[in-house]
Structure formats: C-alpha cells, structure tokens
Amino acid sequence: MRLDEIYRYTRDRWGPEQADRYISDLFAAFDQIDSHGVASRPIPAEFGVEGFYFRHAHHFVYWRRLANGDIGIVTILHERRHHRNRPA
C-alpha cells in the first residue's frame, strides 16, 4: 500500500487532522526501526525473503536492511491483508 493511499483513506474517513497524525506517527515508527524502538519480527522463511515486519496501528510495515546499511521500507499492508501463515 502506498502512503498517499493510506493518507487519503484516513482523511476521507476520519478527517485531515487524523490523517496527518497517522502519517506522522507512521514516519516516527520508521525512525525507530534502527534503534529497536519498534518490536520487529523476522519475516518467516517460507516467504522466501529476508527482512522484518512490525505492526503500527492498523498496518504492518515490512522492511529490510539495504546493502549500504540503510533501512528500506518494502511495503505496508493493512491488517486485513496481512497473512502471517501464507505467502502473499
């Protein structure tokens, strides 16, 4: 899911203030990945990719460490689309 889609959905459903707050909180969570400020779990081996994920409110954020050491956000899935027991 794209950040702009998350923002628009939240804005349309709960208003611009809530949308701004949700996106700001999401970016704050991104900033905490490297310092282990969010509890990330490894992506299960059966998915065939290396990386981690954590829950933020109604979304799951998938991320991995890039070759240069930076953190890359791979995707963000709404809780209804997150399937821990099977590959997407």
Phi and psi in degrees as a GROMACS rama.xvg file:
@    title "Ramachandran Plot"
@    xaxis  label "Phi"
@    yaxis  label "Psi"
@TYPE xy
-91.5073  148.972  ARG-2
-60.3424  -37.3148  LEU-3
-66.293  -32.6754  ASP-4
-68.1882  -42.0226  GLU-5
-61.4053  -44.9163  ILE-6
-61.2255  -50.7002  TYR-7
-61  -43.4867  ARG-8
-60.651  -47.4168  TYR-9
-64.0414  -43.4661  THR-10
-60.9476  -45.8734  ARG-11
-68.0725  -30.6555  ASP-12
-89.5963  -41.3446  ARG-13
-125.207  1.5205  TRP-14
100.188  161.405  GLY-15
-65.5829  -34.3038  PRO-16
-63.8428  -44.1244  GLU-17
-65.9401  -39.6815  GLN-18
-63.3456  -44.7367  ALA-19
-60.1886  -44.3563  ASP-20
-63.8577  -43.5765  ARG-21
-63.8275  -46.1576  TYR-22
-66.5465  -40.6197  ILE-23
-61.5601  -43.1867  SER-24
-64.8923  -36.3954  ASP-25
-64.3546  -44.9888  LEU-26
-66.2708  -34.5799  PHE-27
-63.299  -37.8565  ALA-28
-65.3552  -40.7784  ALA-29
-56.7494  -44.1757  PHE-30
-63.8508  -22.1078  ASP-31
-90.9055  -5.54916  GLN-32
-59.0973  -51.3352  ILE-33
-63.774  -32.6329  ASP-34
-91.1405  7.66322  SER-35
62.225  30.5386  HIS-36
-77.4062  -12.5898  GLY-37
-118.847  143.793  VAL-38
-84.1287  97.8012  ALA-39
-93.1941  148.212  SER-40
-117.843  149.838  ARG-41
-68.48  145.194  PRO-42
-68.6278  130.592  ILE-43
-54.7075  141.615  PRO-44
-56.0324  -32.9869  ALA-45
-64.5041  -13.551  GLU-46
-79.3704  -16.4074  PHE-47
75.0018  17.465  GLY-48
-133.567  148.771  VAL-49
-94.62  139.072  GLU-50
159.413  -167.713  GLY-51
-139.981  167.613  PHE-52
-148.634  157.203  TYR-53
-147.819  159.13  PHE-54
-94.5935  135.992  ARG-55
-129.843  107.633  HIS-56
52.5086  -111.112  ALA-57
-100.384  13.5293  HIS-58
-128.944  156.357  HIS-59
-113.102  127.531  PHE-60
-102.391  123.798  VAL-61
-103.515  131.4  TYR-62
-144.181  165.022  TRP-63
-151.798  160.905  ARG-64
-83.4225  126.943  ARG-65
-81.8172  164.887  LEU-66
-56.745  -32.0619  ALA-67
-86.4642  4.13879  ASN-68
94.5829  -13.7216  GLY-69
-69.2982  165.473  ASP-70
-100.341  130.528  ILE-71
-113.218  128.007  GLY-72
-81.0785  119.144  ILE-73
-83.5604  -50.8098  VAL-74
-161.868  164.76  THR-75
-129.374  122.086  ILE-76
-115.501  139.182  LEU-77
-66.0719  151.034  HIS-78
-55.403  -28.3756  GLU-79
-72.0406  -20.0053  ARG-80
-102.072  -5.45965  ARG-81
-80.8533  119.184  HIS-82
-121.698  96.3727  HIS-83
-68.9097  -24.0173  ARG-84
-96.6784  -0.201305  ASN-85
-155.536  150.436  ARG-86
-65.7446  154.283  PRO-87
